[in-house]
Amino acid sequence: MSLLLVLLVCVLTCCGQLCQKQAVECWKSATLPTRKRKTFGWLALAVAALGLGLLLWLWALQLLPLSVAYPMLSLNFVLMALAAHCFFHETLSRRHMVGIACIVLGVVLLGISL
């Protein structure tokens, strides 16, 4: 249960960051009359996702030792790299992929020790 909670925190944090990126993209591309409304909408979603993620993180810290929970947040790096590739068509180099594999291996090793 607690590991799923940390994973949910990672997903919510990733969603919040994606909404922030989308807000910036809207600000750059939208015309002046709609710029503020679109940007505010994305920023409001970002705050909601990050706020809920924070509350769930506090709950996760009640269930897991910090020395286990905090390193598992490194899954954010994996999720963000993959999401940026999918949603914003950012490139993933071979070095990115090796780094992602190392992070996943580290999280798996942490999970085995529980």
BALOBA-1460 file (C-alpha; in Angstrom, 3 decimals):
// residues 114
<rec num="1" residu="m" x="0.000" y="0.000" z="0.000"/>
<rec num="2" residu="s" x="2.695" y="2.488" z="0.991"/>
<rec num="3" residu="l" x="4.717" y="1.836" z="-2.173"/>
<rec num="4" residu="l" x="1.636" y="2.481" z="-4.301"/>
<rec num="5" residu="l" x="1.147" y="5.695" z="-2.382"/>
<rec num="6" residu="v" x="4.663" y="6.857" z="-3.277"/>
<rec num="7" residu="l" x="4.012" y="5.935" z="-6.904"/>
<rec num="8" residu="l" x="0.805" y="7.994" z="-6.852"/>
<rec num="9" residu="v" x="2.771" y="10.935" z="-5.419"/>
<rec num="10" residu="c" x="5.222" y="10.576" z="-8.316"/>
<rec num="11" residu="v" x="2.405" y="10.532" z="-10.872"/>
<rec num="12" residu="l" x="0.735" y="13.605" z="-9.354"/>
<rec num="13" residu="t" x="4.047" y="15.476" z="-9.240"/>
<rec num="14" residu="c" x="4.674" y="14.556" z="-12.863"/>
<rec num="15" residu="c" x="1.191" y="15.762" z="-13.837"/>
<rec num="16" residu="g" x="1.782" y="19.023" z="-12.011"/>
<rec num="17" residu="q" x="5.062" y="19.588" z="-13.830"/>
<rec num="18" residu="l" x="3.461" y="18.788" z="-17.183"/>
<rec num="19" residu="c" x="0.708" y="21.301" z="-16.475"/>
<rec num="20" residu="q" x="3.335" y="23.923" z="-15.679"/>
<rec num="21" residu="k" x="5.087" y="23.220" z="-18.960"/>
<rec num="22" residu="q" x="1.777" y="23.422" z="-20.834"/>
<rec num="23" residu="a" x="1.039" y="26.765" z="-19.137"/>
<rec num="24" residu="v" x="4.329" y="28.118" z="-20.455"/>
<rec num="25" residu="e" x="3.571" y="26.783" z="-23.923"/>
<rec num="26" residu="c" x="0.123" y="28.419" z="-23.851"/>
<rec num="27" residu="w" x="1.637" y="31.698" z="-22.719"/>
<rec num="28" residu="k" x="4.085" y="31.627" z="-25.630"/>
<rec num="29" residu="s" x="1.618" y="30.641" z="-28.337"/>
<rec num="30" residu="a" x="-1.801" y="32.040" z="-27.362"/>
<rec num="31" residu="t" x="-3.083" y="35.401" z="-28.495"/>
<rec num="32" residu="l" x="-3.370" y="38.106" z="-25.875"/>
<rec num="33" residu="p" x="-7.140" y="37.833" z="-25.157"/>
<rec num="34" residu="t" x="-6.981" y="34.088" z="-24.383"/>
<rec num="35" residu="r" x="-3.425" y="33.933" z="-23.055"/>
<rec num="36" residu="k" x="-4.253" y="34.654" z="-19.413"/>
<rec num="37" residu="r" x="-7.284" y="32.348" z="-19.264"/>
<rec num="38" residu="k" x="-5.502" y="29.354" z="-20.818"/>
<rec num="39" residu="t" x="-2.365" y="29.875" z="-18.783"/>
<rec num="40" residu="f" x="-4.315" y="30.285" z="-15.547"/>
<rec num="41" residu="g" x="-6.249" y="27.070" z="-16.231"/>
<rec num="42" residu="w" x="-3.086" y="25.038" z="-16.651"/>
<rec num="43" residu="l" x="-1.477" y="26.643" z="-13.604"/>
<rec num="44" residu="a" x="-4.581" y="25.910" z="-11.518"/>
<rec num="45" residu="l" x="-4.383" y="22.236" z="-12.545"/>
<rec num="46" residu="a" x="-0.685" y="22.231" z="-11.661"/>
<rec num="47" residu="v" x="-1.347" y="23.618" z="-8.191"/>
<rec num="48" residu="a" x="-4.134" y="21.083" z="-7.634"/>
<rec num="49" residu="a" x="-1.986" y="18.120" z="-8.694"/>
<rec num="50" residu="l" x="1.052" y="19.267" z="-6.744"/>
<rec num="51" residu="g" x="-1.060" y="20.077" z="-3.675"/>
<rec num="52" residu="l" x="-2.718" y="16.676" z="-3.661"/>
<rec num="53" residu="g" x="0.684" y="15.086" z="-4.227"/>
<rec num="54" residu="l" x="2.035" y="16.938" z="-1.188"/>
<rec num="55" residu="l" x="-0.799" y="15.717" z="1.023"/>
<rec num="56" residu="l" x="-0.297" y="12.131" z="-0.124"/>
<rec num="57" residu="w" x="3.466" y="12.511" z="0.389"/>
<rec num="58" residu="l" x="2.871" y="13.480" z="4.012"/>
<rec num="59" residu="w" x="0.730" y="10.369" z="4.396"/>
<rec num="60" residu="a" x="3.433" y="8.232" z="2.767"/>
<rec num="61" residu="l" x="5.994" y="9.595" z="5.225"/>
<rec num="62" residu="q" x="3.831" y="8.284" z="8.050"/>
<rec num="63" residu="l" x="3.963" y="4.787" z="6.562"/>
<rec num="64" residu="l" x="7.532" y="4.524" z="5.259"/>
<rec num="65" residu="p" x="10.948" y="5.434" z="6.605"/>
<rec num="66" residu="l" x="12.277" y="8.578" z="4.951"/>
<rec num="67" residu="s" x="15.397" y="6.682" z="3.880"/>
<rec num="68" residu="v" x="13.182" y="4.470" z="1.697"/>
<rec num="69" residu="a" x="10.461" y="6.890" z="0.624"/>
<rec num="70" residu="y" x="12.645" y="9.762" z="-0.540"/>
<rec num="71" residu="p" x="14.883" y="7.762" z="-2.913"/>
<rec num="72" residu="m" x="11.740" y="6.283" z="-4.447"/>
<rec num="73" residu="l" x="10.750" y="9.803" z="-5.520"/>
<rec num="74" residu="s" x="13.533" y="9.483" z="-8.080"/>
<rec num="75" residu="l" x="10.886" y="7.751" z="-10.181"/>
<rec num="76" residu="n" x="9.833" y="11.327" z="-10.959"/>
<rec num="77" residu="f" x="12.889" y="11.603" z="-13.195"/>
<rec num="78" residu="v" x="11.776" y="8.526" z="-15.116"/>
<rec num="79" residu="l" x="8.164" y="9.639" z="-15.442"/>
<rec num="80" residu="m" x="9.129" y="13.176" z="-16.459"/>
<rec num="81" residu="a" x="11.546" y="12.035" z="-19.138"/>
<rec num="82" residu="l" x="8.987" y="9.654" z="-20.628"/>
<rec num="83" residu="a" x="6.132" y="12.154" z="-20.361"/>
<rec num="84" residu="a" x="8.205" y="14.929" z="-21.946"/>
<rec num="85" residu="h" x="8.968" y="12.575" z="-24.813"/>
<rec num="86" residu="c" x="5.309" y="11.592" z="-25.257"/>
<rec num="87" residu="f" x="3.592" y="14.945" z="-24.762"/>
<rec num="88" residu="f" x="6.187" y="17.497" z="-25.860"/>
<rec num="89" residu="h" x="8.180" y="15.360" z="-28.320"/>
<rec num="90" residu="e" x="11.442" y="15.945" z="-26.497"/>
<rec num="91" residu="t" x="14.252" y="13.608" z="-27.470"/>
<rec num="92" residu="l" x="15.549" y="10.829" z="-25.247"/>
<rec num="93" residu="s" x="19.194" y="10.089" z="-25.898"/>
<rec num="94" residu="r" x="20.917" y="6.819" z="-25.162"/>
<rec num="95" residu="r" x="22.383" y="8.460" z="-22.048"/>
<rec num="96" residu="h" x="18.855" y="9.334" z="-20.880"/>
<rec num="97" residu="m" x="17.765" y="5.740" z="-21.329"/>
<rec num="98" residu="v" x="20.757" y="4.366" z="-19.395"/>
<rec num="99" residu="g" x="20.064" y="6.833" z="-16.581"/>
<rec num="100" residu="i" x="16.407" y="5.816" z="-16.500"/>
<rec num="101" residu="a" x="17.400" y="2.147" z="-16.315"/>
<rec num="102" residu="c" x="19.748" y="2.894" z="-13.396"/>
<rec num="103" residu="i" x="17.022" y="4.757" z="-11.516"/>
<rec num="104" residu="v" x="14.520" y="1.938" z="-12.054"/>
<rec num="105" residu="l" x="17.096" y="-0.613" z="-10.881"/>
<rec num="106" residu="g" x="17.738" y="1.425" z="-7.743"/>
<rec num="107" residu="v" x="14.033" y="1.665" z="-6.949"/>
<rec num="108" residu="v" x="13.610" y="-2.077" z="-7.513"/>
<rec num="109" residu="l" x="16.484" y="-2.757" z="-5.119"/>
<rec num="110" residu="l" x="14.844" y="-0.515" z="-2.527"/>
<rec num="111" residu="g" x="11.534" y="-2.305" z="-2.992"/>
<rec num="112" residu="i" x="13.120" y="-5.713" z="-2.529"/>
<rec num="113" residu="s" x="14.581" y="-4.687" z="0.815"/>
<rec num="114" residu="l" x="11.134" y="-3.935" z="2.251"/>
